[in-house]
């Protein structure tokens, strides 16, 4: 796809998600698209954007990632007090390396969670996120 077509596609994708395609949002969307499937923290994306000459505050990066996740363009993955934003929006689970802090997708067959309790009155279960904590052996 030509660069101009890609910009139009990013803009359309944001509009379809109910997000106005401002210059900062378009910069974040381009960085996400060009980076492929991965897990972003606001800090890591902020550094990445700065390295490519895109200047915006860390708060703007965080708010944009949160807005994208709220619109379904990213998945929010929380482990402890940290939050990552996963570019793979399909239903899947994650491995978390407790030593390095690295998070990655569980590929292939996904763990199944059975015998869930009923949700509280008036609520419905939207999904279940499994984070498998790992540590290198040896």
N, C-alpha and C positions, 0 to 999 in steps of 0.2 A: 504494500500500500504506500502511495506517495506521501511524503511528510505533510503536505497540506490536507490530504484526505484523512490522515491519521488524526490531525488536530480537529477536523470536523467530526470525526467519529468519536473522539474523546468528549467534545462539546455536547454532541447528541446524547452520549451515554450519561453524562451528568444531568442534562435536562430531563431525560427519561426517568432518572432517579429522584427528580424534584429538587435538584441542586443547581443554583445559578453558576455558570462556568466563568468565574472570575479568573484573573491572571494567576493568583497564587494557587487556586484550586486546579487550574489547568497544568501548572508546573508540577504539582504533587501527582496528578493523574498521569502525566507523561512519565515521571520517574517510576511510578508503580508499574506502568505498562512495559517500559523498557527494561526494568529489573527482573521481570519474569516472576515465577512462583517463588515466594519467600516469606519470611516473617520479619516485619518491621517494628522497631520501637520508634517513638517520636524522636528520641535522641539520634538514632542511627540514620533516620531519613533526613533529619535536620542537617547532619554532617554531610550526607550525600548531596543534598541540594546545594549546600554552601560550596562543596568541591566542584560543582558544575556551574557555579556563578549565580545561582538563584538564592537571593537573600530574603529571608523572612524569619520572623521570630519563632522560637520554639513553641510558644503558645499557639501561634497560627498553624504550625504543623500539627500539633496535638489536636486542636479543634477540627482541622480538616480531616484527619484520620478518623476521629470520632464521628464526624458527620458522614463520612463515606461508609463507616461500619453501620451506623444507624440506618442508612439507605440500602444496605445489603451489598455494597460494592466491595467490602472487606469483611473478614470475620475477626471479632475481638477474641483473644485468647488470654486469659488471666491465669497466672501461676504465682501464688503468694501475693506479694504487693506489686508485682510487675505485670504490665500489659503489653502484649504484642498485637500487631494487626497482620492477619494472614491474608495473602492475596488469593489463596485457593478458597473459594466460597462454597465448594461442594461440602456435603456432610462427611467429615472425617475427624480423626482424633490425632493426638500429638505425643511425641516423646519429648521429655525435658531433661537435659543433662544438668544435674545439680552442681557439678564442678565448674563447667564452662558457661552455664547459663544459656546454652544453645537450645533452640527449640526446632523440631522438624516434624513433618507430617508422618503419620503411620501410613505406609503404602500398602496397597492390596486389601486383603480382608480386614475389616474393621472389628474391634472388640464389640461384643454385644452386651448390653446391660439388660438384665431380666429382673422381673419381680419388683418393678418400681412401685413405690407407695403411691396411693392416689394423691393428686394435688389438693391443696387446700380448697375449700368451698369457693366456687366462682372462678377458679383458675384452671388453666389447661397447660399441659406440658408441651413446650415448644421444641425441646431437644435436650440431649444429654451430651456434655463434653467430657471426654476422658483424657486426662493428662497422665501419661506413664512416666514416672520419674526413673531415670537411669543414671548409672555411674560406671565409668570404665573400670574393668577388672584388671588385676595384675600389676 
